[in-house]
Amino acid sequence: MTATRTAPLGTASAFHVAAGEPLGSDELQRIDAYWRAANYLSVGQIYLMGDPLLREPLQPAQVKPRLLGHWGTTPGLNLLYAHLSRIIAARGQEVIYVTGPGHGGPGIVANTWLEGTYSEIYPRMSQDAVGMQRLFTQFSFPGGVPSHVAPETPGSIHEGGELGYSLSHAYGAALDNPDLVVACVIGDGEAETGPLAASWHSNKFLDPVGDGAVLPILHLNGYKIANPTVLARIGDDELSNLLEGYGHKPYLVAGDDPTTVHQLLAATLDVAFEEITEIQRAAREDGITGRPRWPMIVLRTPKGWTGPKVVDGLQVEGTWRAHQVPLTAARDDAAHLDSLQTWMRSYRPEELFDADGAPQSWVVDWLPRGELRMSANPHTNGGRFPRDLELPDFRDYAVKAGETAEATRVLGGWLRDVMAANVEYRNFRLVGPDETESNRLGAVLDTTGKAWQARVDEVDQHLDRHGRVMEILSETTCQGWLEGYLLTGRHGLFSCYEAFIHIVDSMFNQHAKWLKTTRHLGWRKPVPSLNYLLTSHVWRQDHNGTSHQDPGFIDHVVNKKAEVVRVYLPPDANTLLSVADHCLRSRDYVNVIVAGKQPAPTWLDMDGAALHCARGLGIWDWASNDDGDPDVVLAAAGDVPTGEILAATDLLRHHLPDLKVRVVNVVDLMRLQPDSEHPHGLPDPEFDAIFTTDRPVILAYHGYPWLIHRLTYRRTNHHNLHVRGYKEEGTTTTPFDMLVVNDMDRFHLVMDVIDRVPGLGRKAAVLRQQMVDKRAEHRAYVRRTGEDLPEIRDWVWPRTP
Amino acid sequence: MTATRTAPLGTASAFHVAAGEPLGSDELQRIDAYWRAANYLSVGQIYLMGDPLLREPLQPAQVKPRLLGHWGTTPGLNLLYAHLSRIIAARGQEVIYVTGPGHGGPGIVANTWLEGTYSEIYPRMSQDAVGMQRLFTQFSFPGGVPSHVAPETPGSIHEGGELGYSLSHAYGAALDNPDLVVACVIGDGEAETGPLAASWHSNKFLDPVGDGAVLPILHLNGYKIANPTVLARIGDDELSNLLEGYGHKPYLVAGDDPTTVHQLLAATLDVAFEEITEIQRAAREDGITGRPRWPMIVLRTPKGWTGPKVVDGLQVEGTWRAHQVPLTAARDDAAHLDSLQTWMRSYRPEELFDADGAPQSWVVDWLPRGELRMSANPHTNGGRFPRDLELPDFRDYAVKAGETAEATRVLGGWLRDVMAANVEYRNFRLVGPDETESNRLGAVLDTTGKAWQARVDEVDQHLDRHGRVMEILSETTCQGWLEGYLLTGRHGLFSCYEAFIHIVDSMFNQHAKWLKTTRHLGWRKPVPSLNYLLTSHVWRQDHNGTSHQDPGFIDHVVNKKAEVVRVYLPPDANTLLSVADHCLRSRDYVNVIVAGKQPAPTWLDMDGAALHCARGLGIWDWASNDDGDPDVVLAAAGDVPTGEILAATDLLRHHLPDLKVRVVNVVDLMRLQPDSEHPHGLPDPEFDAIFTTDRPVILAYHGYPWLIHRLTYRRTNHHNLHVRGYKEEGTTTTPFDMLVVNDMDRFHLVMDVIDRVPGLGRKAAVLRQQMVDKRAEHRAYVRRTGEDLPEIRDWVWPRTP
């Protein structure tokens, strides 16, 4: 045992500490040499442009003009990488490495170069002095690689920029990979975030039989950018209580003497992997069903360990000052330059690299080979066993046109059979925050249960140690699990109340950015798309009111690259089936599907629905009477708007039979954009043919109306486009009243038409006044009875399609 | 001690359990009667429209046609409300009540009606049968009140719709209110969310001397919508470990026998409040500085307690089936109707209410009076000691025009003195995720420290038990603290890296909705605005690259009601000072300020800056040569775009001196909208006068360009508007390269002008080619050297303003 400078061990602590010194002197020497090499290469990336092996005294011109990068967390990451490689080699155990600390870029790149993977993928970065110089120069350099672990980093499924998602990503990767251990390094800064804090409880959802294992390693280096971390300052007793409260068996590895820490970490990893193996064996062979207490590790080493201890008279190693670049003036200040040279030479590069600059074979020949290298593990690049989903024909689940159906319930029937058809491949999961049944997808529970390893009581239903539906009341954990699952090559669907998907806005950002980058990396294999089903949407929050009303996730999504994002607004159950089938077949997209769960009409038969979805938007001839030359276009995007546009059309055709109405429906929202802006964009001539170049267009839209203007402002007829949508009005009220308070009800839509089509005459003026009166009648009725007018509730499209 | 049906106590558990039966039989009877009254009124709200006192046998017509609401959590909330009222009355202790469980609306409304507050605020809801009938009818009814605890609920500072923020709100309310105890009920569903999980560590930031106390009460009723909760199923040992790991001393109150639970809860609250008092006394009088282990309570009672035990043959009480409306068919099904009547009569309303329908005096006469009632506590409505901030004259902090300054550092100087000027009023806090110094606001640390109650080591700086800067690496906790602080009448500023503010998108939504509602509630006092300073923005992520690049929070914000949201893009340090002064004086808004932290030119002297900010947007005559009739308008919104527009103007004026350029700058983004859309909108004639009706306008914008189109699409000259902005390109690179890859660099802007102004002739064509060459030269130079061209770095506006 050793002591950190700030918190001596040996005091009473509930932590577990492994015993023994498992490393022989040769192995110790090799692992330490490897660690020094990784540290040397990390520092080199942050600082150097020339003479990477320091064959000559360091010159200012070798130092990059702009020093960008992060050293603080790097030596700890390198240490863990080295020791995990030892475990892999010793046990033949598949391990992948999730780098939680945001700023470990140079460290992981260094390790993958030492493993050879980096040079295999990027041949210019060869394992010699030339490659090393390029490796150094490209880091945080224009045209090079970012300072975080990134899509460009081999073996990574986790971008290190935004903090908080490492542990949920790790669990997602471990699901259905029973032979895999995911080592997840959690920064103690990251540990303060909400998403990370919530994701500790993922261990209640991991099946020791069918899933792999996660080994959380809390890297307690004590400081963030400018502050100590909370978990580093609550004392060992509280910390171990906390980690045991999370359901883990925590082991402490602490110290600042390399030899001591090497031995302690090696011993601890031996114990942890032995315990993981035994937990899995007991569950798989002996049928033990108790929830295991999985091991985890707390690694307490100094921030910026082995870096400059003091700079300009201030302590750096072991403090927040080691967070970024410890010697900020290395190019301009001779003392800094000298310290940098001393620091880099302290790793004794001449021992570690040969005359050509390749790693000495004794430094790296003990590493795992081939796909066992963490940087080359296929799980991290499209999956070890990638396959498309088996999808039952969605046409078999059709609802008869004209019938009422709950769209998501119909989808649930298909998803149940998707689940069944793929159960043997173990490559499909549903995630959601306690809403699968509320969102009416409960049919899937006929084929699989809800993953659950905690206590089960007699009254419970559908809880299942091997369940494939993942529910926790944490949108961020759901999203993190699913991302980890997708990025390791499997498929899934996230169903969520529409308003609360904003909780993962920032996670979506990072995933979309990941996909944007990987689409352009030739060596990265495509991964299944991230599919959102947003339901319990803004228009039907009968129970919940204003807090549950926000359709703005679509707006958020379309800010990201057009090549990555897709938005679908199926108007009924059959179109929802078709859209969902399309999305579950796709790769490298984010697909957002918005669909209601309440009983609603089915407008199209299945052939019509499939054709409509293939077109993305189109004229509904059966509802139109325009004979190719409309007086007005009535368009809708979204299920509730579609019903309302049709009800308005019904009123207009009944009362103003001479008015020529064209009804248009939009299912693929991106069709509204020009084809120059989005791959799905409709070419201008087609758009003009459908929406005309000079007739009024009234478009009822599911969300905030201005998005439609954004998508269409370059279209010829944009100045005639009038959009109705959600304008942030409404509370707990009736379905139709929600439309009225947002001016998207059928009566108002009729008024909109009358106000915009010239020359309609007196009959229209009378109808307009009737509409005003109808709105008033509705408001009075609903406030008296709490219900919508019977004529609203009972309305059906009166003409056979 | 008693036992729940699912998890017998008495087994080994680390929980603390209070001893004794403090309630005499009379007190027990009264508190139980009050609880029954609250439960009766809660059920009545969910179900009834008529005969609220059930004087006649219950008829279907009395039952609401649409049954919307949530029963499950309500009896527990009512129990706690009753017992906290007892504590308040007994100790004269100020307590406010934060209702974490999302669906407790009817319960809290019932309690506030029993206290009399509801009738005082809403006189139609009088304390009699007529008022009771109105109270019942309005709940979850069109034109009535929502089913969650909401802004309409007296005594609430916390909307119950979206889960996860109760505890951070509670801590925010307790800050700087040393005499206040905030009782925070946390649902065990809510406890699974990330924001809640992170906020437990708030106790490391609460000062027992200067702040009040928070009493967390984890309401472990076992189920969410359709699942058990995680914390209810991990066993008492793990749960108590977890809560102790969070730094608390947890007390368990468990049972399903009312009398037993009444005694145990009363005894536990006595102990908890005694411990709180003692912790505060020790810190305040004895100067004890150790971090206290604050008490907390785990309340384990059945979900839907006292409701129907079995419905249609299925267990309801104590399960997830009690979550919403246990008897769903009470209007149509005679058995359900009968069960409802039995259920409501089980509370013995005839004992609880007098002939007029008022609460019997013995049921309520023991409640606290006046402002001690939790529903009437002034902290929950604008604050007990509301006052505007003392603001030093921002003009005194002016930077000389033409000088280079880091805008946020200049702001930091002013904020330091704002902090100092208000320190005696204890009504101003800065929050941020470990970024105050990184965002260059570190000057505030000259007057106050960073709040910190955990261990302090020698090397630490600025940690302070009484500090007023709040830093934790959790954006959600920061936001929650600040919201709680603002909603109790104090002031603050949240500084955040621009990209990561998306983490609180959904929290912003809920706060904006709260403000939208409270602005229209006459009895709600205005509260200080929620002020965001977004810095370390998209254009200057030199260290961090693509993961840190997202300017879309503005897009998200402008989806909310125009009357609530404001967006400012000050182009330099002086305008930032002026904008910040304006924001800190305002109430009931959300103000978003985006400003850089890197060295940048100061364009305007202070008088000019103040005038420019007052106008919101305007022509910069000193940069223009248009003589009132421009050939082109070059506009900018944002600090980096402003510099680039001016550099482009410089190039144009140098190379094409005959071209008449008008330079326009936008600091208040909402000025771009018509005045019909936003209170700050510029009237069309003024807009046309500035942007012309027929000349090309090139606008360089800080964020995603399409937002500008959204704001301006109704303007006359919109078809001539060409917007450059961030289009999701860029990684770790140089500042100018970021502009180049997004086509917003000066060279491209010059090309945009040449492409759009007709008849510029050969000289312009030559210049255009030079610009193309310059971009190529830049790309080559930056990839070779890692730096921007010297001419870019050294450029300054060559003309004296």
Interface residues (C-beta under 8 A of the other chain):
Chain A: T6 M49 K64 P65 R66 L68 G69 H70 T137 S140 F141 P142 G143 G144 V145 P146 S147 H148 A150 E159 G160 G161 E162 L163 G164 G189 E190 E192 T193 G194 P195 L196 A197 A198 S199 W200 H201 K204 K224 I225 A226 N227 P228 T229 V230 R233 I234 G235 E238 L239 S240 N241 L242 L243 E244 G245 Y246 G247 Q315 G318 T319 Q324 D434 E435 T436 E437 S438 K450 W452 A454 R455 V456 D457 V459 D460 L463 E471 I472 L473 S474 E475 T476 T477 A499 F500 H502 I503 D505 S506 N509 Q510 K513 K516 T517 D542 H543 N544 G545 T546 S547 H548 D550 G552 D555 H556 N559 K560 K561 Y704 W706 H709 R710 Y713 H718 E728 T731 T732 T733 T734 D737 V782 R783 T785 G786 E787
Chain B: T6 A7 M49 K64 P65 R66 L68 G69 H70 T137 S140 F141 P142 G143 G144 V145 P146 S147 H148 A150 E159 G160 G161 E162 L163 G164 G189 E190 E192 T193 G194 P195 L196 A197 A198 S199 W200 H201 K204 K224 I225 A226 N227 P228 T229 V230 R233 I234 G235 E238 L239 S240 N241 L242 L243 E244 G245 Y246 G247 Q315 G318 T319 Q324 D434 E435 T436 E437 S438 K450 W452 A454 R455 V456 D457 V459 D460 L463 E471 I472 L473 S474 E475 T476 T477 A499 F500 H502 I503 D505 S506 N509 Q510 K513 K516 T517 D542 H543 N544 G545 T546 S547 H548 D550 G552 D555 H556 N559 K560 K561 Y704 W706 H709 R710 Y713 H718 E728 T731 T732 T733 T734 D737 V782 R783 T785 G786 E787
